[in-house]
Amino acid sequence: MDFLPRYELSAEKWFLIIFSTCVCPILWILFSDLSEKRTNRINPKGCSRRGLRIQSRLADQHDQKYSRGFPSGKDDDGNPRWKVKSIMEYPLKSCGETELNRATVRKTGLQYDRQFAFATRVVSGPDNSDGWKFETRRYYHKLALVKAEVWAPDPSSPTYSPGTTDVLSGGVMVVSFPGNRSQGQISRILASIGVLSKPVESFSFPLSPTPKQIQKHNYPIEKLKIWRDAPEALNMSVHVPPELGKFLGIREGRALGLFRVIPGHEREIFRAAPTKEELGWQPICGFADANPLSLQNLASVHAVAAEIPPGTIPQLDVLRFRPNIIITGPPAFDEDTWKRIRIGKSYFRVYTQCTRCQLPNVDPQTGEKHTTEPFKTLKRIRKIVDKDGKEQCALGMDFLPEAEGTLSRTPQR
């Protein structure tokens, strides 16, 4: 083998060879990923994204200190023992949450809460006259991975102008979900370890379409079936990309639609709610299942978690129950008997326990549904009989505002 030439390379040349063959391709992939993210990013003009800019206040929700309850009142430092830990808004029904420090309260609940919903309609076969029916993660579990952001008009934005289309429409909803863009082997490896972001698809639509936008996009008004109700709603399905239906696994022969609540066409609430005579107005809600607001005591979630068989669900996330208000301080299940609460300067009527189905079996972080828990445990330890004499299980409380106003994070009975 003496005829083979031998090369003596300096350390600098070896470095250049390794850099050009290994590091440069990775840098190119990173640059391409960042460039694509900038290209795909939707930044509504004159608006800013609602929600916390810091770590979620639920980051420590599994700390055992929240299992203990305390009497109402103030501690030795003069601070309320019972506190609002988090305020959650769910703009698009069954999709991701927005955590807030402060929220505007309407008769329907939080300002943007469940004002939009996905729906399906049979487009072929004998049942194609059934119309649109709302959908949730009860069936389409991957809705848990769909993120919905509200971008509201912000005069401090450098692109703000009162005449901007996005401002005139009261803001923009930006929806994103895991995409299916093709990736090379190196990109997949880098994405799996968190160096590259996983592919994401996004689309947007106006929060409160102007008459001009309604005409431009030809949004029809159609009935949307939500349980026993069928309110008229604005069909904005033109904005839904076909990739979303594939991601969710929409059944063959069905169309995926998007609807918005029409002001003045909200659903009236009669069952268990305070009467019109008591409040001075008829209780209403948007696309929420049945009530404007829901409250969850973190100690109660800890108590349920302690009853779930070991190894079934490692940690029970309070977001499985999709509450608007998460509180700490009261003993577990103390909220079951509440009738009226004050949060800040606002008063709320607490009027019924929140009955539970199997939706909390879906992990909000992964979109995977457990076959039995926590529903099985709830049926065992949180059994109630509703006003119709039907056996149910419950956790948390439903409530409504006595007046419109604002809500910020400290409740007192």
HUMO-V994989 format. One line per field, one symbol per residue. ss: DSSP state (H for helix, E for strand, C for the rest). phi: phi as a letter, one per 20 degrees, with the letter a starting at -180 (. if undefined). psi: psi as a letter, one per 40 degrees, with the letter a starting at -180 (. if undefined). A space follows every 10 residues. Layout:
ss->???
phi->???
psi->???
//
This chain:
ss->CCCCCCCCCC HHHHHHHHHH HHHHHHHHHH HHHHHHHHHH CCCCCCEEEC CCCCCCCCCC CCCHHHHCCC CCCECCCCCE CCEEEEEEEC CECCCCCEEE CEEEEECCEE CCCCCEEEEE EECCCCCCCC CEEECCCCCC HHHHHCEEEE EEECCCCCCC CCCCHHHHCC CEEEEEEECC CCCCHHHHHH HHCCCCCCCE EEEEEECCCC HHHHHHHCCE EEEEEECCEE EEEEECHHHC CHHHHHHHCC CCCEEEEEEE ECCCCCEECC CCCCCHHHHC CCCEECCCCC CCEEEEEHHH HHHHHHHCCC CCCCCCCHHH HCCCEEEECC CCCHHHHCCE EEECCEEEEE EEEEECCCHH HECCCCCCEC CCCCHHHHHH HCEEECCCCC EEEEEEEEEE ECCCEEEECC EEC
phi->.ffffddddf gfffffffff edfggfffff fffffffffe fdcgfmccff pfddggfegd gefffefedc ffpcefenef feceebdccc gdgmdfecec ebbeddfepf gdflecbebc bfdbnfdfdf necfccfgde ffgfeedcde ddgcgeffdf bgefgfffem oceddcbgec ffcfffffff ffdnfdffgc dcbbaffcgf gfffffelfe ecfcecleeb ffbeedfgef ffffffffng ffnddecccc fegndfeedc fmfgefffen bfgcbeefgb bfccccefff ffffgfefgg nfcgbeffff eleecddcpf fgmffgdfcb cdcmdddcee cafefddegf feffedmedf fcdegffffe dcfcdffene fccbbncebb ffbfrcccf. ecf
psi->eeehihhhii dddddddddd dddddddddd ddddddddde hhghheiihi iieiiieedf dehedediii iiaiadeeih dhihdihhhg dhheaiihhi diihhideai dehfeiiiii hheiaefeee ahhiiieddg deddehhhhh hihheeheeh hdehddddee aihhhiihaf hiiidddddd ddeediiihh iiiiiidghi ddddddefhi hihhhhbeig ihihhfedeh idddddddfh iheiihihii hhhefihihd heiiidddde ihhiibeide idiihhhddd dddddeehhh edhdhhhded efidhhiidi ihededeidh ihhbeiiihh eiihiiaede ehhedeeihi ddiedddddd efhihaeeeh hiiihiiiii idiiaihi.g ih.
//
